[in-house]
């Protein structure tokens, strides 16, 4: 191989690796009360409590960005207080008052929960038997 093509080949390989990794990126914006400004928000693995990431809350928001191997249950904690649970997955996610928007898995879970809520509502309207 001619050595003058080595930098071009390296650039192509690096670009391919970067593009593949970009598919597993997430961005999570958490809307928080103004009183949390300046505090540290932690993104925590729900199962084992490991800290995934931390950011400083500014303008009532904590914005986490990163890469993950597979979706996982996570929670957001600020000053020992839990501000919601979510499925951390690739894509752009928003957590507001415990409700998650964005991401295919979170959307499927939200739709399933709406269906369960509808079934519960209908069941509560049925006549009560003794």
Secondary structure as GFF3:
##gff-version 3
##sequence-region A 1 130
A	DSSP	three_ten_helix	3	5	.	.	.	ID=ss1
A	DSSP	alpha_helix	6	22	.	.	.	ID=ss2
A	DSSP	beta_strand	25	31	.	.	.	ID=ss3
A	DSSP	three_ten_helix	34	36	.	.	.	ID=ss4
A	DSSP	beta_strand	40	45	.	.	.	ID=ss5
A	DSSP	beta_strand	51	56	.	.	.	ID=ss6
A	DSSP	beta_strand	61	67	.	.	.	ID=ss7
A	DSSP	beta_strand	72	78	.	.	.	ID=ss8
A	DSSP	beta_strand	81	88	.	.	.	ID=ss9
A	DSSP	beta_strand	91	96	.	.	.	ID=ss10
A	DSSP	beta_strand	99	101	.	.	.	ID=ss11
A	DSSP	alpha_helix	104	124	.	.	.	ID=ss12
###
